[in-house]
Amino acid sequence: MNLLVDQELAERIETLEAAIDLLQSLMTRWDGREWFVVADSSFYIQNPDRLGDVDLHQVVGLPSGEHIRLLFPIAVVDELDGLKEAGKHRARWRAGHTLGLLDGTLKGSLSGILRRSRLTQDEVRGEISLEIVLDPPGHVRLPLADDEIIDRAVAIQSLAGRPVRLLTCDTSQHTRGRAAGLQVTKVPAKDPGPEPDWEAQDRTGHGTRAKRRERQAADAGTLKADGSA
């Protein structure tokens, strides 16, 4: 029994020390003057502009000279990895683009600079940095990925001692984020275009149901012909 208790205490001490090291590392990295932003996977997939082209200052509504730290909870990275392999064509491409940009910026590290601050002809452009935020030691993820991302954003807000802005294209995520006390920007997704003419699509040769009826009629005709023969 004493051996089991000693082993349990040693494991708890090791977990606590790892958590302290992680907290100290984050406090060192997060002591600058910058705005913290967390985006869920819907932003990277559905936003009209891909990450490499998006103007984050305009999206968040910040002056162009402010610095932005775009944080990637590891749950978001995992979602993008899954979409890269199993999503639809747009989702696969956008997920691959986002992860490729993340890899190229970080180069194996947890943080890196996507765009350095610079002076253009008209204005000062603030720095944009990227960072992957790992799960803390012993962390158990929530069953729903959306809830997990919000939970991590709230935890970051508490650790950093500053507001965290959540970017999403999903209405449900927008509602969840605001209920959790986050500042949320719901970004309009790509315009799907005008509403189709549903009646025209249901005419013979157009709609899915019409085509299904055609196939059923053709199959019935074939069976009838076979029976007659």
N, C-alpha and C positions, 0 to 999 in steps of 0.2 A: 504493500500500500504506500509506504514512504517513497519507494522508487517511482511509482505512478504519479504521486503528487509532485515530486521533484521534476519529473519530465514535463508535466503540465505547466508548472511554474516557469521552467526554462523556455518552453514554447511561447508562453504569454509574454515573457520578457523580450524574446526575440522579435515578436510581432510589434510590441510597443516601441522598441528601438528603431525598427524599420519605419514605423509610422512617424516617429519624431524626425528621423533623417529626411523623409519625404517632405514633411511640413517645413523644415528648415530650408530645404532646397527650393520649395515653392516660394517661401517668403523672400528669399534672395532674388529670385527671378521676377517676382511680382511687385517690386518696390518702386518701379518707374512710373512716370506720369504718362499714362496711356488708358485708352478705353478698352474694356474687356467685352468681347463678342463671342457667343457660342451659336453656331448654326447647326440645325439638324440636317439629315440627309436629304429631306425634301428641298431645302434651299439649293444644295449643290446639283440636284437633278432637274428641278423644275424652274429655277430662276431663269429669266430670259437670257442672261449673260452667264457664260461659264466663269469659273473662278479666276482663270487667267486674265479675263477681260473686265470683270465686274468692278464698278466704282463703289467700294465699301463705304466711303465717306458719304456718298449720295444716298445709298441704301439706308444707312443708319441715321442720316440727317445730322452729320457732324461737319464743322468747318474743315476745309481741306488741309489745314496745317496740323490737325490733331493726329496723335499716334494711336494706332489700333493694334490690339493683340487678338488675333483670331484663334480661338481655342478649339481643339478637337478632342472632346472626351473619347476615350478609346472605344466606347460603345458606338460612336458615329463611324469611326474607322472600320470597325467590324461590319457595320451595316453596308458601308460602301464596298468593302471587299466582297460581301455576298452579292450585291447588285452587279458588281463587275463580272461575276461568273453566271448569274442566273436571271438578271433583270431583262427588261425589254431593250430594244436596240438603243434608244435614247438614254435610258438609265445606265446601260453597260458603258456607253461611250463617255457619258458625263462622270460616272464613278471612276473609270480608268483615268480620265483627264485629271480629276481632283486628286486621286492618290498619286499619280505621276508627278504632279506639281508639288505635292506634299513631300514625297521622297526626294525630289530634286532640290527642294529648299532646305530640308533638315539634314540630308546626307548622313543618316544613321543616328543623328542626335534627336533630342526631344523638342528642341526649339531652333528657329532660324528666321532670317529676315527675307520676306518675299519681295518687298520693295523698300529701298532706303529712302529717307527723306531727301527731297530735292527741290530746287528752285526752278520753276518754269518761267516763261515770259510773263505770265499773268499772275501766278500765285505760288505759294509754298505748298508742297505736297508732303503730308506727314508720312512717317514710316509705318509699314504694315508688316507685322511679324506673325509667324505661325507657330503653334505649339501643340503637341499631343499631351493630353493629361491622362496618365495611367490611373487605373483603379487603385485605391489605397490597399495596403495589406489586410487580408481578411475580409475584404468587401464582398458582399453577396448581391448580385445584380437583381433588380426587380424583374418580374416576369415580362412586362411590356417594355420594348425598347424605347418608346416615346417617354414613358414614365421614368426610365433609367436616365435618359438624357437630361430631362428637367431636374431630376434629383442631383445629378452631377453639377449642373449649372448653379443650382442653389448652394451646393457645397462650396463651389469655387467662389461664389459671391461672399459667403461667410468667411472663407480663408483669406481672400484678398482684401476684405474690408472695403469693397467698392461695388457699385451696381454692375450687373452683368446683363448685357442686352442679348436676347434670344432672337435669332432670325429663323423664320419658318414660312413655308408656303401652305401649310395645313391649318384649316380652321380649328380642328380639335386641339392641335398642339398649341395654337395661339391661346385658346381658352385655358388649357392646362397650365401654361406658363404664367399667365396673369394671375391665376388662382394661387400659384405657388409663390407669388411676390416678385416675379421677374419683370423687367422691362422687355416687352415683346414687340417686334416689328414683323407684321405679316406682309410678306412680299408677294405681290400679284404674280401668279404663275403665267406661263406663256399663254397668250390668248388663243383659245381653241378655234376661233373664227366664227362666222355666222352659223346660226342653227340650221341644220339640214332640212330639206323639204321631206318630212317623214312620209307624207302621202305618196310622193313620187317614188320614194325608196321602196314602198310596199307594193307598187305596181308590178305586174309580171316582168320578170327578168331583172329586177333591181334589188329588192329587199331580201334579207336572209330568209324570212318566212315564205316569201314568194318562191324563192329558189328551192326551199325544202318541199313546198307543195308540188313544184314541177317534178322533183326527183321521185316523190311518192307516187305521182300520177304515172310517171314513166315506168316505175317498178311494178305498179299494178297492171299496166298494159302488157308488160313483159310476161308476168305470171299468167294473165288471161290468155295470151297467145300460146304459151307453153301448154296450158290446160286444154286449149282447143286442139293443139297438135296431138 
